[in-house]
Amino acid sequence: MKSLPTDALNQLFLEARTINDFAPTPIEDAVLQQLYEIAKMGPTAANSNPARFYFIKSDAAKAKLKPYLAPNNVEKTLKAPVVAIAAFDPLFYDKVPKLFPHAPVARDWFKDSPDGGQAAGHMNATLGAAYLIMAARAIGLECGPMAGFDNAGVDREFFGQNGWKSNFLINLGNRSDAPILPRLPRLDFEEACFID
């Protein structure tokens, strides 16, 4: 496998930023489908793929979301062309026989674990949501991932029928002309890593 060119690394990581102000350019459903088709290819434990996404585009759906947002997140979230609720399915293991067919017992690895697979499901769904962010950047969308909302309220409002659990929100769209803050610092290698 060869290294990506610098332009690609810049778009994905080195120059990419969390965006809080979006242009009103709409995002077509086909783009969201493409986004998922890319993101779903990221690795998860036993190919379990527990991430679920609810894409909010309409004014009506945004109005349902608004009461559950922290006050400082309302304006930027409602302005984003799409808000993705990144979630996980607590019963994700029921799909494992389809996703990991060469090991039919893999479903029980999760289901019969002490916590019923919840830690593994949440962790791997978080990976899936991170893949969605990177896939969005790869196809030219800007992202504003965030917490700062009432998870239980969002779960009742949007996932009452399927039992999914919200993790965080990802605002998606194109960057507006508004200035963005300078990049914040990151930890140096020596502060965050060991080699043994």
C-alpha positions as CSV (number, residue, x, y, z in Angstrom):
1,M,0.0,0.0,0.0
2,K,1.4,3.4,-0.9
3,S,1.1,6.7,1.0
4,L,-1.5,9.2,-0.1
5,P,-0.3,12.4,-1.7
6,T,0.1,15.4,0.5
7,D,-3.0,17.1,-0.9
8,A,-5.1,14.1,0.2
9,L,-3.5,14.1,3.7
10,N,-4.1,17.8,3.9
11,Q,-7.8,17.4,3.0
12,L,-8.3,14.5,5.5
13,F,-6.1,15.6,8.4
14,L,-3.5,18.2,8.2
15,E,-5.6,21.2,7.0
16,A,-9.0,19.8,7.8
17,R,-10.9,21.7,10.5
18,T,-14.0,21.3,12.6
19,I,-16.5,23.7,11.0
20,N,-19.2,25.6,12.9
21,D,-20.7,27.7,10.1
22,F,-22.0,26.2,6.9
23,A,-23.1,27.6,3.5
24,P,-26.7,26.9,2.7
25,T,-25.8,24.5,-0.2
26,P,-28.0,21.4,0.0
27,I,-26.6,17.9,0.1
28,E,-28.4,15.4,-2.1
29,D,-29.5,12.1,-0.7
30,A,-27.2,10.3,-3.2
31,V,-24.2,12.0,-1.6
32,L,-25.3,10.7,1.8
33,Q,-25.6,7.3,0.4
34,Q,-22.2,7.5,-1.1
35,L,-20.9,8.7,2.2
36,Y,-22.2,5.7,4.0
37,E,-21.0,3.3,1.3
38,I,-17.5,4.6,1.9
39,A,-17.6,4.8,5.7
40,K,-19.1,1.3,6.1
41,M,-15.9,-0.2,4.7
42,G,-13.8,0.7,7.8
43,P,-12.8,-2.1,10.1
44,T,-14.8,-3.1,13.1
45,A,-14.6,-6.1,15.5
46,A,-15.8,-9.3,13.7
47,N,-17.0,-6.9,11.0
48,S,-19.9,-6.2,13.3
49,N,-20.7,-2.7,11.8
50,P,-22.8,-1.5,14.8
51,A,-22.8,2.2,13.7
52,R,-26.2,3.6,12.6
53,F,-26.8,7.0,11.2
54,Y,-29.9,9.2,11.1
55,F,-29.5,12.0,8.6
56,I,-31.6,15.0,9.4
57,K,-32.2,17.3,6.4
58,S,-35.7,18.7,6.6
59,D,-36.9,21.7,8.6
60,A,-39.4,19.5,10.4
61,A,-36.8,17.0,11.5
62,K,-34.5,19.9,12.6
63,A,-37.4,21.3,14.6
64,K,-37.7,17.9,16.4
65,L,-34.0,18.0,17.2
66,K,-33.8,21.6,18.4
67,P,-35.2,21.2,21.9
68,Y,-32.5,18.6,22.7
69,L,-29.6,20.8,21.7
70,A,-27.4,22.7,24.2
71,P,-28.0,26.4,23.6
72,N,-24.6,27.1,22.1
73,N,-25.2,24.3,19.6
74,V,-28.6,25.4,18.2
75,E,-27.6,28.0,15.6
76,K,-24.8,26.1,14.0
77,T,-26.7,22.8,14.0
78,L,-29.9,24.3,12.4
79,K,-27.8,26.1,9.8
80,A,-26.0,22.9,8.7
81,P,-27.5,21.3,5.6
82,V,-27.4,17.9,7.2
83,V,-27.1,16.8,10.8
84,A,-26.1,13.1,11.2
85,I,-27.0,11.5,14.5
86,A,-24.2,9.0,14.9
87,A,-25.7,6.1,16.9
88,F,-25.2,2.4,17.7
89,D,-27.7,-0.5,17.7
90,P,-27.6,-2.3,21.0
91,L,-28.8,-5.4,19.1
92,F,-26.1,-5.1,16.5
93,Y,-25.0,-8.6,17.1
94,D,-28.2,-9.9,15.4
95,K,-26.6,-8.7,12.1
96,V,-23.3,-10.5,12.8
97,P,-24.3,-13.8,11.1
98,K,-24.8,-11.8,7.8
99,L,-21.6,-9.8,8.3
100,F,-19.3,-12.5,9.6
101,P,-20.8,-15.6,8.0
102,H,-17.7,-17.8,8.2
103,A,-18.0,-17.8,12.0
104,P,-21.7,-18.3,12.9
105,V,-20.9,-18.3,16.6
106,A,-19.6,-14.7,16.4
107,R,-23.0,-13.3,17.3
108,D,-22.7,-15.0,20.7
109,W,-19.3,-13.6,21.4
110,F,-21.1,-10.3,21.8
111,K,-24.5,-11.3,23.0
112,D,-23.3,-13.6,25.7
113,S,-20.5,-11.3,27.0
114,P,-21.0,-9.9,30.6
115,D,-22.4,-6.6,29.3
116,G,-24.4,-8.1,26.4
117,G,-21.9,-6.6,23.9
118,Q,-22.7,-3.0,24.8
119,A,-19.1,-1.8,25.3
120,A,-18.0,-3.5,22.1
121,G,-21.0,-2.1,20.2
122,H,-20.4,1.4,21.4
123,M,-16.7,1.3,20.7
124,N,-17.1,0.0,17.2
125,A,-19.9,2.3,16.4
126,T,-17.7,5.2,17.5
127,L,-15.1,3.9,15.0
128,G,-17.9,3.8,12.4
129,A,-18.8,7.5,13.1
130,A,-15.1,8.5,12.8
131,Y,-15.0,6.7,9.5
132,L,-18.0,8.7,8.4
133,I,-16.2,12.0,9.3
134,M,-13.2,10.9,7.3
135,A,-15.3,9.8,4.4
136,A,-17.1,13.1,4.4
137,R,-13.8,14.9,4.2
138,A,-12.7,12.6,1.5
139,I,-15.7,13.5,-0.8
140,G,-15.3,17.2,-0.1
141,L,-17.8,17.8,2.8
142,E,-16.9,19.7,5.9
143,C,-17.8,18.3,9.4
144,G,-18.7,19.7,12.8
145,P,-18.8,16.7,15.2
146,M,-20.1,17.5,18.7
147,A,-21.7,16.4,21.9
148,G,-23.8,19.0,23.8
149,F,-27.2,17.5,23.4
150,D,-29.7,15.5,25.4
151,N,-29.0,11.9,24.3
152,A,-32.0,10.4,26.1
153,G,-34.3,13.0,24.5
154,V,-32.9,12.4,21.1
155,D,-33.2,8.6,21.5
156,R,-36.8,9.0,22.5
157,E,-37.6,11.3,19.6
158,F,-35.7,9.6,16.8
159,F,-35.1,6.0,17.9
160,G,-38.2,5.0,19.9
161,Q,-39.1,2.4,17.3
162,N,-35.7,0.7,16.8
163,G,-33.9,1.2,20.2
164,W,-30.7,2.8,18.7
165,K,-28.6,4.9,21.1
166,S,-27.2,8.2,20.1
167,N,-23.5,8.8,20.5
168,F,-22.8,12.3,19.0
169,L,-23.9,14.6,16.3
170,I,-22.0,15.5,13.1
171,N,-23.0,18.6,11.2
172,L,-22.3,18.2,7.5
173,G,-22.1,20.7,4.6
174,N,-19.9,23.1,2.8
175,R,-17.9,25.8,4.7
176,S,-19.3,29.3,4.7
177,D,-17.2,32.4,4.2
178,A,-17.1,33.1,7.9
179,P,-13.6,33.1,9.4
180,I,-12.5,30.1,11.5
181,L,-10.4,30.1,14.6
182,P,-6.8,29.2,14.4
183,R,-6.0,25.5,14.8
184,L,-5.7,24.5,18.4
185,P,-2.5,22.7,19.6
186,R,-2.1,19.0,19.8
187,L,0.1,16.9,22.0
188,D,3.6,16.1,20.9
189,F,4.6,12.5,20.1
190,E,6.6,12.3,23.4
191,E,3.5,13.4,25.4
192,A,1.1,10.9,23.9
193,C,3.1,7.9,22.7
194,F,5.6,5.3,23.8
195,I,7.7,2.9,21.7
196,D,8.9,-0.1,23.5
